[in-house]
Amino acid sequence: MNPQEHLQHLDLGKVAVLMGGASAEREISLLSGQGVLAALCSQGIDAHAFDPSERPLWDLKREGFACCFIALHGRLGEDGTVQGALELLGIPYTGSGVMASAVAMDKVMTKRVWLAEGLPTPRHVRLAPGELASAQGRERMARVPAQLGLPLIVKPPREGSSIGISKVETAADLAAAVELAGRFDADVLCEEFIAGEELTCPVLGEGATAQALPIVRILAPDGAYDYQNKYFTDVVQYHCPSGLPASEEAAIQRMVLAAYRALGCRGWGRADLLLRGHDRQPFLLEMNTSPGMTTHSLVPMSARAAGIDYAALCLLLLANARLDSSVATPHAAKAAAE
């Protein structure tokens, strides 16, 4: 029996696919969730859509759901909040636990962990929009171009899908970029600009047994891999296999696994990176703990290159759903309860 056939025979019980939510990424979450829901139903799973912004999470317990596939993105879904609620309800879920989800959602905290582990990430400065109202705060912002160089990147550290991000070419543009990012977050992350290729590398599993999937190399027009181009156009080119030398890909995959383990991630994730052009040095940007599962998403693309189709990927993730407080999968937990 191959792995997909084995997964198809698991009795996973009643499954909620959490989608939508209240974050700025709601639209993408609905697309991800609908794809996952259709895939699970096609494999005979008793799966149902569940939008936490429209229904109380207690309904999951009241209606007898055995586990959850988290297809939420961004705040109140990918940041440890839903994970914590599911821990209290005792309902296993896909992906990372409370702490790993919370840390990975915050790009500043993620950088601190990676830097402590000796992992490369672009240099950065954190600003708080509130302090920019003072002369001292404005002086601090004015020093950022000298600290990081120009151009530089400004982004809200707790958003995804390139929401609120700006490339700042001149010092005169910095204040507007900080103001834009500040609309989405209480902090603003200013980051060194790395000129090179955009890469992403998914990971499946946990701890020593976690495995990196094939790298996807991303070529966007004029480097504009933004919200619109990520999800709603076909102008971006994706290369998987990446076309990188095998030794270079393997080294990046090892670095991604170290980054994933350093954050305590489990289940699955996707690291976004930049590969600097002049010396081929990779830099970690962020770790997504609830990656997209839309028709344009990169984890399914990479999984296909590894021989795992979309439905099999969804089943695999669901079969490994669990609680922080238990190593049991829903299948094992159900068997134990019986």
Backbone torsions as a table, in degrees:
resi	resn	phi	psi	omega
1	MET	NA	128.0	178.7
2	ASN	-80.6	166.1	-174.7
3	PRO	-56.4	-39.2	-178.4
4	GLN	-66.9	-39.3	178.1
5	GLU	-63.5	-39.4	178.1
6	HIS	-62.1	-44.9	-179.1
7	LEU	-64.2	-35.8	-179.6
8	GLN	-64.7	-23.4	-178.4
9	HIS	-92.3	-3.1	177.0
10	LEU	-73.2	138.7	173.3
11	ASP	-95.8	99.0	-175.9
12	LEU	-91.8	-0.6	179.1
13	GLY	75.5	-163.5	-179.0
14	LYS	-79.9	124.3	-171.3
15	VAL	-115.1	132.1	173.0
16	ALA	-100.3	128.8	171.8
17	VAL	-97.5	106.2	-178.7
18	LEU	-78.2	122.7	-176.3
19	MET	-147.4	162.0	179.1
20	GLY	89.9	-99.9	-178.8
21	GLY	73.7	-171.6	-172.4
22	ALA	-113.6	11.6	-176.4
23	SER	-83.6	173.9	176.3
24	ALA	-66.0	-13.4	180.0
25	GLU	-100.4	20.3	-177.5
26	ARG	-55.1	-45.4	-176.4
27	GLU	-58.8	-43.0	-179.3
28	ILE	-71.2	-37.5	177.8
29	SER	-60.7	-40.0	177.8
30	LEU	-62.9	-40.5	177.1
31	LEU	-64.8	-43.6	177.7
32	SER	-61.2	-49.0	-176.6
33	GLY	-63.1	-39.3	178.9
34	GLN	-64.6	-37.7	177.0
35	GLY	-65.4	-45.3	179.2
36	VAL	-63.7	-44.5	-179.7
37	LEU	-58.9	-47.6	180.0
38	ALA	-62.0	-40.3	-179.6
39	ALA	-66.0	-44.1	-179.6
40	LEU	-65.4	-43.6	179.1
41	CYS	-62.4	-35.7	179.5
42	SER	-66.0	-20.4	179.4
43	GLN	-100.3	13.8	175.6
44	GLY	83.1	12.0	178.5
45	ILE	-80.6	138.7	177.2
46	ASP	-80.6	75.8	-173.1
47	ALA	-106.2	146.3	-177.1
48	HIS	-140.4	144.8	176.0
49	ALA	-73.3	143.2	178.3
50	PHE	-146.6	118.6	-179.2
51	ASP	-105.9	109.3	-176.9
52	PRO	-65.4	-15.2	177.6
53	SER	-82.6	-10.3	-178.3
54	GLU	-114.3	-14.3	-178.2
55	ARG	-140.4	148.3	176.1
56	PRO	-70.2	143.3	-179.3
57	LEU	-62.9	-23.8	178.2
58	TRP	-57.9	-27.1	178.8
59	ASP	-59.4	-26.8	177.4
60	LEU	-60.1	-44.1	179.7
61	LYS	-72.0	-44.8	-176.5
62	ARG	-62.8	-32.7	-176.7
63	GLU	-96.6	7.8	170.1
64	GLY	77.2	28.4	177.1
65	PHE	-71.8	135.4	-177.5
66	ALA	-87.5	-29.6	179.0
67	CYS	-162.7	170.0	-177.0
68	CYS	-128.0	136.8	166.9
69	PHE	-97.7	113.9	-177.7
70	ILE	-84.9	109.3	175.3
71	ALA	-112.6	23.5	176.0
72	LEU	-82.6	148.1	176.4
73	HIS	-126.4	143.7	174.9
74	GLY	83.0	-158.3	-175.4
75	ARG	-63.1	150.7	178.5
76	LEU	61.2	27.4	178.3
77	GLY	-162.0	-38.5	-177.2
78	GLU	-114.5	1.8	-170.0
79	ASP	-108.7	14.5	178.7
80	GLY	95.9	-11.9	-176.9
81	THR	-72.1	-51.9	177.5
82	VAL	-64.4	-38.6	179.2
83	GLN	-59.5	-41.8	178.3
84	GLY	-65.0	-40.2	178.1
85	ALA	-63.7	-41.0	179.6
86	LEU	-68.0	-32.8	174.0
87	GLU	-60.2	-45.7	-179.6
88	LEU	-65.2	-35.2	178.9
89	LEU	-78.4	-15.0	-179.1
90	GLY	73.8	28.9	-178.5
91	ILE	-109.6	114.2	179.9
92	PRO	-59.6	153.3	-175.3
93	TYR	-145.2	160.3	178.7
94	THR	-79.1	155.9	172.0
95	GLY	84.8	-168.2	-174.1
96	SER	-70.1	160.4	179.1
97	GLY	-80.2	-167.4	-171.8
98	VAL	-62.7	-54.4	-173.8
99	MET	-68.2	-46.8	-179.1
100	ALA	-61.4	-39.5	178.8
101	SER	-63.9	-44.4	-178.4
102	ALA	-64.9	-44.4	-178.3
103	VAL	-68.0	-45.0	-177.8
104	ALA	-65.8	-28.1	179.5
105	MET	-69.1	-25.6	-178.4
106	ASP	-99.7	108.0	-174.4
107	LYS	-65.1	-29.7	178.0
108	VAL	-68.8	-46.9	178.3
109	MET	-63.7	-39.1	177.7
110	THR	-59.1	-45.2	179.0
111	LYS	-60.7	-40.6	-179.6
112	ARG	-61.1	-42.1	178.0
113	VAL	-64.9	-48.3	-178.1
114	TRP	-62.8	-42.9	179.4
115	LEU	-63.2	-37.9	176.9
116	ALA	-63.4	-28.4	179.4
117	GLU	-91.9	2.9	179.6
118	GLY	75.4	23.3	-179.2
119	LEU	-96.0	139.2	-173.3
120	PRO	-77.0	130.3	175.4
121	THR	-146.2	148.5	-177.2
122	PRO	-57.4	146.6	176.2
123	ARG	-60.3	151.1	-173.4
124	HIS	-151.0	162.7	171.3
125	VAL	-135.7	133.0	176.0
126	ARG	-97.6	132.3	175.5
127	LEU	-119.6	150.4	172.9
128	ALA	-110.1	120.3	-176.5
129	PRO	-53.0	-34.3	-179.0
130	GLY	-62.1	-34.4	-177.8
131	GLU	-74.1	-14.0	-177.3
132	LEU	-74.9	-8.8	176.4
133	ALA	-75.7	-16.8	-179.2
134	SER	-97.4	157.8	178.1
135	ALA	-62.8	-37.3	179.3
136	GLN	-64.1	-41.7	179.3
137	GLY	-65.4	-40.6	179.3
138	ARG	-66.4	-35.1	176.5
139	GLU	-65.5	-39.4	178.4
140	ARG	-63.2	-42.9	178.2
141	MET	-63.9	-38.8	-177.6
142	ALA	-64.3	-23.8	179.8
143	ARG	-81.3	-13.6	-174.0
144	VAL	-60.2	-46.5	179.7
145	PRO	-57.2	-37.2	178.3
146	ALA	-69.7	-32.4	-179.1
147	GLN	-74.3	-40.5	-172.5
148	LEU	-108.2	-15.6	-175.7
149	GLY	83.6	167.6	177.2
150	LEU	-122.7	145.3	-4.2
151	PRO	-68.5	167.9	174.7
152	LEU	-141.1	167.4	-177.5
153	ILE	-110.2	137.2	175.8
154	VAL	-122.5	132.2	-176.6
155	LYS	-152.6	155.8	169.8
156	PRO	-76.1	128.4	-172.3
157	PRO	-74.5	-10.3	-178.4
158	ARG	-119.9	30.9	173.1
159	GLU	-123.3	163.2	177.6
160	GLY	-128.3	-170.1	176.8
161	SER	57.3	27.6	178.1
162	SER	62.6	22.3	178.9
163	ILE	-72.6	131.0	175.5
164	GLY	73.7	15.2	-176.2
165	ILE	-94.1	145.7	178.7
166	SER	-139.0	145.5	168.4
167	LYS	-100.8	118.7	-175.5
168	VAL	-98.1	117.0	-177.7
169	GLU	-90.9	-32.3	-178.5
170	THR	-131.2	156.2	179.8
171	ALA	-59.9	-30.3	-179.5
172	ALA	-66.6	-21.1	-178.5
173	ASP	-89.1	-7.5	-171.7
174	LEU	-65.8	-43.7	-176.0
175	ALA	-60.0	-42.1	179.6
176	ALA	-65.3	-38.8	179.2
177	ALA	-66.6	-39.8	177.5
178	VAL	-65.2	-40.8	179.0
179	GLU	-62.8	-41.6	178.6
180	LEU	-63.2	-49.3	-179.9
181	ALA	-62.1	-35.4	-179.7
182	GLY	-66.8	-16.9	174.4
183	ARG	-68.3	-22.1	-174.2
184	PHE	-107.9	-10.0	-172.8
185	ASP	-155.3	157.6	176.8
186	ALA	-78.8	-16.3	177.1
187	ASP	-123.2	162.3	176.9
188	VAL	-129.4	132.9	179.1
189	LEU	-104.5	118.8	171.9
190	CYS	-101.0	130.2	-169.7
191	GLU	-133.0	140.7	174.9
192	GLU	-55.6	135.5	176.9
193	PHE	-82.7	127.8	177.8
194	ILE	-108.1	116.6	179.0
195	ALA	-84.9	116.5	-178.6
196	GLY	171.0	-157.3	-175.6
197	GLU	-94.7	144.0	175.7
198	GLU	-89.7	133.2	179.9
199	LEU	-130.9	156.4	169.4
200	THR	-141.3	146.6	-176.2
201	CYS	-140.6	111.2	177.5
202	PRO	-76.9	158.6	176.5
203	VAL	-133.6	140.9	173.9
204	LEU	-121.6	141.7	174.0
205	GLY	103.8	-158.4	-172.3
206	GLU	-152.1	144.0	171.7
207	GLY	57.8	-138.4	-175.5
208	ALA	-66.2	-22.3	-178.1
209	THR	-93.8	-0.8	178.8
210	ALA	-62.2	145.6	-178.1
211	GLN	-128.8	136.5	175.5
212	ALA	-85.8	134.4	176.1
213	LEU	-86.3	173.2	-180.0
214	PRO	-58.2	143.3	178.2
215	ILE	-73.4	141.8	173.0
216	VAL	-106.4	127.2	176.0
217	ARG	-100.1	131.7	-170.3
218	ILE	-113.6	125.5	176.2
219	LEU	-119.8	106.1	-179.5
220	ALA	-104.7	148.8	179.0
221	PRO	-60.1	123.2	-179.1
222	ASP	57.9	24.9	-179.9
223	GLY	71.8	13.5	-175.1
224	ALA	-89.6	73.5	176.1
225	TYR	-90.1	70.1	-173.8
226	ASP	-101.9	-176.0	-175.5
227	TYR	-54.9	-47.4	-177.9
228	GLN	-63.3	-47.9	-177.7
229	ASN	-71.0	-27.5	179.1
230	LYS	-65.6	-38.8	-167.1
231	TYR	-121.3	-21.4	-167.5
232	PHE	-128.4	11.7	173.7
233	THR	-134.7	170.7	176.8
234	ASP	-119.2	27.7	-176.7
235	VAL	-89.2	-14.4	179.5
236	VAL	-82.7	137.1	176.6
237	GLN	-99.8	133.0	178.1
238	TYR	-117.7	130.4	-179.8
239	HIS	-116.4	112.7	177.8
240	CYS	-148.9	104.1	10.3
241	PRO	-57.3	151.2	-171.2
242	SER	-72.2	-25.6	-173.8
243	GLY	85.0	-1.3	175.5
244	LEU	-71.9	152.4	172.6
245	PRO	-55.0	142.6	-174.5
246	ALA	-57.1	-39.9	-178.8
247	SER	-67.2	-36.6	179.1
248	GLU	-68.8	-43.8	178.1
249	GLU	-61.3	-44.2	-179.1
250	ALA	-62.6	-39.3	179.3
251	ALA	-66.1	-40.4	178.6
252	ILE	-66.9	-40.5	178.1
253	GLN	-61.4	-40.3	178.0
254	ARG	-63.3	-40.4	179.1
255	MET	-65.3	-40.7	178.9
256	VAL	-63.4	-41.7	177.9
257	LEU	-62.3	-40.3	177.5
258	ALA	-63.8	-39.6	178.9
259	ALA	-66.0	-40.8	179.4
260	TYR	-63.9	-46.7	-179.1
261	ARG	-68.9	-35.7	179.9
262	ALA	-61.1	-33.8	179.4
263	LEU	-84.2	-8.4	-179.0
264	GLY	77.7	25.1	-177.8
265	CYS	-71.2	155.9	174.7
266	ARG	-148.1	166.4	177.7
267	GLY	81.7	-72.9	178.1
268	TRP	-166.4	166.5	177.8
269	GLY	-174.2	175.7	178.6
270	ARG	-148.4	120.4	177.9
271	ALA	-91.9	133.7	173.3
272	ASP	-101.9	137.2	-174.5
273	LEU	-139.4	165.0	167.9
274	LEU	-123.3	138.2	178.3
275	LEU	-109.2	106.4	-174.5
276	ARG	-62.7	133.9	-171.5
277	GLY	-67.6	-41.9	-168.9
278	HIS	-79.0	-21.6	-179.3
279	ASP	-134.1	4.7	178.1
280	ARG	61.0	30.4	176.6
281	GLN	-85.5	122.5	176.5
282	PRO	-83.2	146.2	177.4
283	PHE	-129.0	131.2	176.7
284	LEU	-78.5	132.1	177.4
285	LEU	-100.8	-51.5	-177.2
286	GLU	-163.1	164.4	174.8
287	MET	-120.1	120.3	176.7
288	ASN	-92.0	123.0	-178.1
289	THR	-98.2	-8.3	172.1
290	SER	-137.8	73.7	-172.7
291	PRO	-66.9	162.5	178.2
292	GLY	-64.3	149.0	177.4
293	MET	-130.5	34.0	178.5
294	THR	-84.9	-179.5	178.7
295	THR	-67.1	-19.1	178.9
296	HIS	-100.3	2.8	-170.6
297	SER	-78.5	156.9	-167.5
298	LEU	-95.4	-27.4	177.0
299	VAL	-64.2	-48.1	176.3
300	PRO	-59.3	-36.8	178.7
301	MET	-62.3	-46.7	179.5
302	SER	-67.0	-40.8	179.0
303	ALA	-61.1	-40.2	178.0
304	ARG	-59.9	-39.8	178.6
305	ALA	-64.8	-23.9	177.5
306	ALA	-92.8	4.7	178.2
307	GLY	87.7	17.0	179.7
308	ILE	-112.7	112.8	-179.2
309	ASP	-78.4	172.6	-171.8
310	TYR	-59.2	-47.0	-177.9
311	ALA	-64.5	-41.4	179.5
312	ALA	-64.9	-37.2	177.7
313	LEU	-62.2	-46.1	179.6
314	CYS	-61.1	-42.7	178.6
315	LEU	-64.0	-42.4	-179.3
316	LEU	-61.8	-45.7	179.6
317	LEU	-63.4	-42.2	-178.6
318	LEU	-66.3	-40.8	-178.6
319	ALA	-65.0	-21.6	179.9
320	ASN	-100.7	10.9	175.9
321	ALA	-63.6	141.4	177.1
322	ARG	-161.9	-179.7	175.8
323	LEU	-101.9	155.0	171.2
324	ASP	-59.0	-35.1	-173.8
325	SER	-83.2	1.3	-178.6
326	SER	-151.5	142.4	175.9
327	VAL	-88.4	0.6	-176.2
328	ALA	-76.5	138.1	169.3
329	THR	-78.7	165.1	177.2
330	PRO	-54.4	-38.0	-179.4
331	HIS	-64.1	-45.1	-179.4
332	ALA	-68.5	-38.7	179.8
333	ALA	-64.8	-39.3	179.5
334	LYS	-65.1	-42.2	-180.0
335	ALA	-64.1	-39.4	-179.8
336	ALA	-66.3	-37.7	-179.2
337	ALA	-66.3	-29.1	-179.3
338	GLU	-83.0	NA	NA
